């Protein structure tokens, strides 16, 4: 379950906006989010931490977003899961430059990387554990960005219930159309307090694949205060639901 949660919600979705290149503002320098993951009868099955750091590469400003996921407590005794992912994004254009994921669990190891070449509109997908899966893929029109960044970016979208954004999503080595719907407002209680939120629901309406084909659903709750924090996420599958609640938040350097 933990691997599915990470690969589907946070890592394996690489979103491509239909609009032109724009500065990357989803995460600010120094921001970090820690989520407590619950599943079935386990109120604390794991922890997921997302952190962003601004840097310079060859004189150009970039932002590095890392995601670390670990199983916790009794779940870890039964299923020791550790996963790390890193997304490097050009801050000026908002283009994703490189994605790296690595990890291990009792079943199999993971070590993949995607690098993007916008001059040739191609991306090199490298699987170091299963090299036969390595391949060069075409980048459709648009600029890749991971799902979490796209959802946090909604703090600048000013969505209201009934509105949506259409996106192209890269899942594994293929691209699909994805729509993010602003569904309704809802009050949410988290370890950090109670928030009035807007519920976002990503949907794959045309030729659904993966969890969408199997009737799965993803929801994200965005706080409707000045922070616009993603305070809750949920993945529903036919065998249960995994819920992530924001338990710690570190504001950006500019806010300190």
N, C-alpha and C positions, 0 to 999 in steps of 0.2 A: 504493500500500500504506500509506504513512504517513497519508494522509487517512483511509483506512478504519480504521486502528488507532486514531486519535484519536476519530473520530466514533462508532465502535462501542464501544470499551472505556471511554473516559474522558469523552466529551462528550455524545454523543447519547443515552445511557441516563440518564433522570431517574427514579429509583426512588421508589416510594411505599410506605411501610410500612403494614401493615394495622393496627398498634396505634395507640393514641391519641398525641397530641402529647407529646413528651418532650424534655428538654434535649439539645442537640447536643454530643456528645463525641467524634465521629469524629476530628477534628483539634484539636490544641491550639494556642494562640497561639504563633507563632514557629516552629512545626514546618515542615520542608521535606524533601522526598524527591526525589532525582535518580536517574533510571533510564537505563541504557545499553541502547539498543535494537539488537538484532541481527536480521537477516533473511537467509535463504538463505545465500549464500557471504559475506555482509558481516557481520563480527563487531561492527562499530560503525556501524550505518546511521543512527543518530540519537540524540538525547537528549530526555528528557521530565522536566520539573521541576514538582513540585506544592508550593505554599507556602500557609500559612494565617496570617492576621493578625486579631486581635481588634480591634474598633473599637466606636464608639457611633454610632447613627443616630437622631436625634430622641429622644435620651435612652435608647434601648434598646440593649442589647448585641447586636452582630452579629459574625459571623466571615466573612471574605472569603477564599475558596479560589481560587487562580489556578493554571492549568495552562499551561505553555509547552512546545511541541514544535518541534524543528528537525531537519532531516536533517543528516547529517554526512559529511565526507570525500568519498570517491569518489561516494557516493550523492547528496550535495548537488550535485556537479558535473553529475550526470545528472538530478537531480530536486530543485530548490531548494524545500523545503517549510518553511513557518513557520505556526504556528497558536497562537492564544492563546484561553484560555477563562477566565471568571470566574464563580464561584457565590457569591451572597450569601445567608447563612442566619441566621435569628433564633436566637440561642443559647438562649433560654429555652424556646421552643416546639419547636425543631428544624425549623421550617418553612423551606423554600427560598423566598426572596423574588424573586430575579432570577437569570437565567443569560444570559451574553453570550458569543458565540463569534465570532472574526474571524480571517482568515488568507488566504493566497494561495499558489497553486502554479502551475506552468506551464499548467494546464488551466482553473482557474476560481478566482474569489475567493469568500470566505465572510464574511457579516456578518449574524448572526441574534441575536435576543434574545427571551427569554421572561420575562414578569412575571406573578406570581401574585396573585390577589385571593381571599382565603379567605372574605370576607364573601359574595361572589356565587358562590364555587366555580368561578371561571373563570380562564383564563390567556390572555394575549395573546401570540401568537407573531408576531414581526415579522421578515421577511426583507427587508433593505434592498437586496440585490443582485437578488433576484427577488421584487418586491413582490406579484406575483400569488399567491405562496404564503403570504402573511400571513393569519392567521385567529385567531378566538377559539375556544378549546377548553374543554370542561368538565373540571374536576378531580374525579376519582373520590374516594371516601372514603379518607382517609389524608393523609399529609404528604410532599410531594416531597423527595427527596434524591438526589444523583447517585450513580452506581454505585461510584465510588472511595470516597466517604464511607461508603456502606453496607458495603463490604467492610472498610474500616479499622475501622468500628464493631464488627466481630466481635470485637475485643479485649475488648469488654464482654459478648459473647453467651455465652462459655464453651461453644462448640460442640465436639462430639466426633464422630468418624466415625459416619455413619448418621443424624445429625440434619440438619434443614434449616430454612430460613426462606422463607416464601412472600411475594412482593412483587408489586406492580403496577408495570410499567415503561412509561414514556413513551418511545417511539422515534419521532423526528420529531414528527408531530402526532397520534399515536394512542397508546393504552395497551394493554399486554399483561400477562398473568400470567407472572411469573418466579419460579423457585425456586432458592435458593442451597443446594447440598448440601455438607456436610462429608464428604469422600470418604475420605481416608486420611492417615497421617503419612508424611513423606518428608524425607530429608536433602538440603539444597540448599547448593551452594557459590556464593558471590557475591563481588564485589570487596571487600566488607566482612568476609568471613569465612564460616564454615560454620554453618548453622542447622538445627535440627530444626523442621520445619514441619507445618502442617495444610493440606492441599490443598482448596480450595473450588472448586466447579464450578457456575456459574450455568446453568440450563437452562430453556428455554421449552417446556413439555411439551404444552400445549394450543394448537393452531393455530399452530405455529411460523412465525415471519416472519424476513426478512432472512437473516443468516448462519446462524441456527439452521435455517432451512428448507433451506439449501444444505449442511447437514452440518457447519457450522463449530462450533468449541468454544472457550470461554474457560476458563482456569484461573488461580487465584491462590493463592500459597503464603504462609501467615501464620506468622511465627516463633512458637514456643511457649515463649518466655522472657518475662521481665517487660516487654519492649518491645512484643511482639505486632506487630512490623512486617510490612507486606506486602513481602516481600523479592524476590518474583518474580511475574511475570505472563506469560501466554502466550495468543496468539490463533492458532488453527489454521484455515486455509482450504484449499480444494482445490488451491491452487497454492503452498502453503508455510506456514511458521509464523513469526510474529514473537515474539521473546522479550525481556522487559524484566527486567533485573537491577538491584537497588538498588546504586548505586555511591557515593552520598553521602547522609548523613542529618544533619539539624540538629535537635537536641532542642528541645522547647518551652521558652519563657521560664521557666516554673515549675520546670523541672528544672535550671536553670543556677545 
